[in-house]
């Protein structure tokens, strides 16, 4: 399989091209999880995949609790469907907690501190009293829990991993925390093997063609677990060779691979870029450092015909959003029409 085909098929499976999901929740559930540390940018990560959506529509889904923003997998911020958050936490949280033990010793965060901070969070957030991070830092400090040296972030992260707190409603431009049990109804537990298979199925359906190594990177799961997960579902997927690598993809696509030009503005940390260990199918080696910094900052990119062709940035003038572009190589004239259309789609998303 040629790298061009790999990247163009990913445009389809990730629903950047040929969008057919009806709601924000349906789209996020299809993707499995969407990296979301840039709160404003992740709204556009949904917008670029959901026809007719606007920032207000995405915010409504967030505020209603249809989708949840929390720490999962690697771990970092992710958006997930409310229907998926509990089994994803059950599957990924134990490993993340174990990885935090050494840092917690350095920060003098022990079980007694965690019990106290969790109890304070329950009391502060109960009865749908959604609070910002700064609000909760003040709660900790008032009760004698130090929050410096990033301790507050670890206390909040642990509470997320415990399934205690998650994202709440937006207040102005600020995100908040809420109690998970007040946002998401209880769900039936599923066996760990079933959860592993479900995670793999979501990934290879929505991100394929992809390798086992890509899945390990994206999910943060141990190699053995990831390999077992793929074994459980691979009979429903098609293997394709790309050089020495074996990529797995759905047996059929809803639409044909495009034979015409396409162009998209993708946000920082978009799944099209970040969710693969090997990004060579869409990003040339000489331009990798321009799109992804040495310290792991993923910049907003322009994708033309499945390849990263440049960077973009936004600026604001009163209520208007303006897009500025920087190309690695000047696009052909006919491609500029599609790029201009992509810019208009982005501006319309925030204007709606």
C-alpha positions in Angstrom: 0.0 0.0 0.0 1.4 3.4 -1.0 1.7 6.1 1.6 -0.6 8.3 -0.4 -3.3 5.7 -0.1 -2.7 5.2 3.6 -3.2 8.9 4.4 -6.2 9.3 2.1 -7.9 6.3 3.6 -7.3 7.8 7.0 -9.1 10.9 5.9 -12.2 8.7 5.3 -12.0 6.5 8.5 -11.4 9.6 10.6 -14.5 11.2 9.0 -12.5 14.3 7.9 -13.6 13.4 4.4 -17.1 12.1 3.7 -18.6 13.1 7.0 -21.7 11.0 7.9 -22.0 11.3 11.7 -25.2 13.0 12.9 -24.2 14.3 16.4 -21.2 15.4 18.4 -21.6 12.4 20.7 -21.8 10.0 17.8 -18.6 11.4 16.2 -16.6 11.3 19.5 -17.9 7.7 20.2 -16.7 6.7 16.7 -13.2 8.1 17.3 -13.0 6.3 20.7 -11.1 9.2 22.3 -9.8 12.5 20.9 -6.8 14.3 22.5 -8.0 17.5 24.0 -5.4 19.5 26.0 -6.1 22.5 23.8 -9.7 23.2 24.8 -10.5 25.6 22.0 -8.7 23.6 19.3 -10.4 20.3 20.1 -13.8 21.9 19.4 -12.5 22.4 15.8 -11.2 18.8 15.8 -14.9 17.9 16.1 -16.1 20.6 13.7 -13.8 19.5 10.9 -15.4 16.0 11.1 -19.0 17.0 11.7 -20.9 18.6 8.8 -22.9 21.7 9.7 -21.5 21.9 13.2 -20.5 25.1 15.0 -18.6 26.0 18.2 -21.9 26.5 20.0 -23.2 23.0 19.0 -20.0 21.4 20.3 -20.1 23.5 23.5 -23.7 22.4 24.1 -22.7 18.7 23.8 -19.9 19.4 26.3 -22.0 21.3 28.8 -24.8 18.7 28.6 -22.4 15.9 29.5 -22.9 14.0 26.2 -19.2 14.1 25.8 -16.7 14.3 28.7 -13.2 15.8 28.9 -10.9 14.0 31.2 -7.5 12.3 31.5 -7.2 8.8 29.9 -4.8 6.5 28.3 -1.3 8.0 27.8 -2.4 9.9 30.0 -3.4 13.3 28.7 -6.7 15.2 28.3 -9.1 13.4 26.0 -12.7 13.9 24.9 -14.8 10.7 25.1 -18.5 9.9 24.8 -20.3 9.7 28.1 -21.2 6.1 27.1 -17.5 5.1 27.0 -16.0 7.0 29.9 -16.6 4.4 32.6 -15.2 1.3 30.8 -12.3 3.4 29.5 -11.4 4.5 33.0 -11.7 0.9 34.3 -9.3 -0.2 31.6 -6.7 2.5 31.6 -6.7 4.1 35.1 -4.9 1.3 37.1 -1.8 1.4 34.9 -1.7 5.2 35.0 -2.1 5.3 38.8 0.8 2.8 39.1 3.0 5.0 36.9 2.4 8.0 39.2 3.6 6.4 42.5 7.2 7.6 42.2 6.2 11.1 41.4 3.7 11.1 44.3 6.4 10.1 46.7 8.5 13.0 45.6 5.5 15.3 46.1 4.6 13.7 49.4 1.2 12.7 48.2 0.1 9.6 50.0 -3.1 7.7 50.4 -4.2 9.9 53.4 -3.7 13.1 51.3 -5.6 11.6 48.4 -8.5 10.5 50.6 -8.7 14.0 52.1 -8.5 15.8 48.7 -11.2 13.5 47.2 -13.5 14.1 50.2 -13.0 17.9 49.7 -13.8 17.6 46.0 -17.0 15.7 46.8 -18.2 18.3 49.2 -17.2 21.2 47.0 -18.8 19.9 43.8 -21.9 18.1 45.1 -25.3 19.2 44.0 -24.0 20.1 40.5 -21.8 22.9 41.9 -19.3 23.0 39.0 -16.0 24.8 39.9 -12.9 25.9 38.0 -9.5 24.6 38.7 -8.6 27.9 40.6 -11.7 27.5 42.7 -10.6 23.9 43.7 -7.1 25.0 44.4 -8.5 27.5 46.9 -10.5 24.7 48.5 -7.4 22.6 48.9 -5.3 25.4 50.3 -8.0 26.5 52.8 -8.0 23.0 54.2 -4.2 22.9 54.5 -3.3 20.8 51.4 -0.3 22.3 49.6 -0.9 22.8 45.9 2.5 24.1 44.7 5.0 22.2 42.5 2.1 20.9 40.4 0.6 19.0 43.3 -2.9 20.4 42.5 -2.7 18.9 39.0 -1.9 15.5 40.5 -4.7 15.6 43.0 -7.2 16.5 40.3 -5.7 13.9 37.9 -6.0 11.2 40.6 -9.6 12.1 41.3 -10.4 11.8 37.5 -8.7 8.4 37.4 -10.8 7.4 40.4 -13.9 8.2 38.4 -14.8 10.9 40.9 -14.6 14.1 38.8 -14.7 15.0 35.2 -15.4 18.1 33.1 -18.3 20.3 34.0 -20.1 23.2 32.2 -18.1 26.0 30.7 -18.3 29.3 32.7 -17.4 32.2 30.4 -14.3 30.9 28.7 -13.3 28.8 31.6 -13.7 25.0 31.9 -14.8 23.5 35.2 -14.9 20.2 37.1 -18.0 18.3 38.2 -18.7 15.0 39.9 -18.8 12.2 37.4 -21.8 10.5 39.0 -23.8 13.7 38.6 -22.9 13.9 34.9 -23.0 10.3 33.7 -25.4 7.6 34.8 -23.9 4.3 36.2 -23.0 1.8 33.6 -22.7 -2.0 33.6 -19.2 -3.2 34.1 -17.6 -5.0 31.2 -14.8 -7.6 31.4 -11.3 -6.4 30.8 -10.8 -8.6 27.7 -14.0 -7.2 26.3 -12.9 -3.7 27.0 -9.5 -4.3 25.3 -11.2 -5.7 22.2 -13.6 -2.8 22.1 -10.8 -0.2 22.4 -8.9 -1.9 19.5 -12.0 -2.1 17.4 -12.7 1.6 17.9 -9.1 2.5 17.0 -8.6 0.4 13.9 -12.1 1.3 12.6 -11.7 5.1 13.1 -7.9 5.4 12.6 -7.0 2.7 10.2 -4.9 1.9 8.3 -2.7 1.6 11.3 -0.1 -0.7 12.8 0.0 -2.5 16.2 2.7 0.0 17.2 0.4 2.9 16.3 -2.3 1.4 18.5 0.2 0.9 21.4 1.2 4.5 21.1 -2.3 5.9 20.9 -3.8 3.7 23.7 -0.9 3.7 26.1 -1.6 0.0 26.8 1.2 -2.4 27.5 2.5 -4.3 24.4 1.1 -7.6 25.5 -2.4 -6.2 26.2 -2.4 -4.3 22.8 -1.3 -7.4 20.9 -4.0 -9.5 22.6 -6.6 -6.9 21.8 -5.6 -6.9 18.1 -5.7 -10.7 18.0 -9.3 -10.6 19.3 -10.6 -8.4 16.5 -8.2 -8.8 13.6 -10.5 -11.3 11.8 -12.8 -8.4 11.1 -10.1 -6.2 9.6 -7.9 -6.4 6.5 -4.1 -6.4 6.7 -2.1 -4.4 4.2 1.6 -4.2 3.7 3.4 -0.8 3.5 7.1 -1.6 3.2 7.9 -3.9 6.1 4.9 -2.7 8.2 1.6 -4.4 8.5 -1.4 -2.0 8.7 -4.9 -3.0 9.7 -8.0 -1.4 8.2 -11.7 -1.9 7.9 -12.7 -4.4 5.2 -14.7 -1.8 3.4 -15.0 2.0 3.3 -18.2 4.0 3.1 -16.8 6.0 0.1 -14.1 5.5 -2.5 -10.6 6.9 -2.0 -10.7 10.5 -3.5 -9.1 11.0 -6.9 -9.4 14.7 -6.7 -7.7 17.4 -4.6 -8.7 17.8 -0.9 -7.6 20.3 1.7 -8.3 20.7 5.4 -7.2 22.9 8.3 -6.5 20.5 11.2 -6.1 21.8 14.8 -3.2 21.4 17.1 -2.9 17.8 18.5 -5.4 16.5 15.9 -5.9 12.7 15.8 -4.9 12.7 12.2 -1.4 13.6 13.2 -0.9 12.6 16.9 -2.5 9.2 17.0 0.2 7.3 15.0 3.7 6.4 16.1 4.8 6.4 12.5 3.7 9.6 10.8 5.7 9.2 7.6 2.6 8.6 5.5 1.4 12.1 6.0 4.4 14.1 7.2 7.8 14.2 5.4 10.9 13.8 7.5 12.3 17.3 6.6 9.0 19.0 7.7 8.4 17.0 10.9 10.2 19.5 13.1 8.1 22.3 11.7 4.8 20.6 12.5 5.9 18.8 15.7 8.4 20.6 18.0 11.2 18.7 19.8 9.3 19.0 23.1 6.1 17.5 21.7 4.1 20.6 20.7 1.8 19.6 17.8 1.0 22.7 15.7 -2.2 23.3 13.6 -1.5 22.0 10.1 -2.8 22.3 6.5 -3.4 18.9 4.9 -3.5 18.8 1.1 -4.3 15.5 -0.5 -3.6 13.6 2.7 -0.2 15.2 3.3 0.8 18.0 5.7 1.6 20.9 3.4 2.0 23.8 5.9 0.9 25.4 9.1 -1.8 27.8 10.0 -2.6 30.2 12.8 -5.6 32.3 13.9 -5.9 35.9 15.0 -9.0 37.8 16.2 -10.4 41.1 15.2 -13.4 42.1 17.3 -15.8 39.1 16.7 -14.0 37.8 13.6 -11.5 35.0 13.3 -8.8 35.4 10.7 -6.6 32.6 9.4 -3.0 33.0 8.3 -1.1 30.3 6.4 2.5 29.2 6.0 3.2 26.6 3.4 6.3 24.3 3.2 6.0 24.3 -0.5 3.7 26.7 -2.4 0.5 24.7 -3.4 -0.5 24.3 -7.0 -3.0 26.9 -8.2 -6.0 24.5 -8.4 -5.3 23.3 -4.8 -5.7 26.9 -3.5 -9.4 26.7 -4.2 -9.8 23.8 -1.8 -7.6 25.5 0.8 -9.7 28.7 0.6 -12.8 26.5 1.1 -11.2 24.9 4.2 -10.5 28.3 5.6 -14.1 29.4 5.1 -15.3 26.2 6.9 -13.1 27.1 9.9 -14.4 30.7 10.0 -18.0 29.5 9.6 -17.6 27.1 12.5 -16.8 29.9 14.9 -19.2 32.4 13.4 -22.2 30.1 13.7 
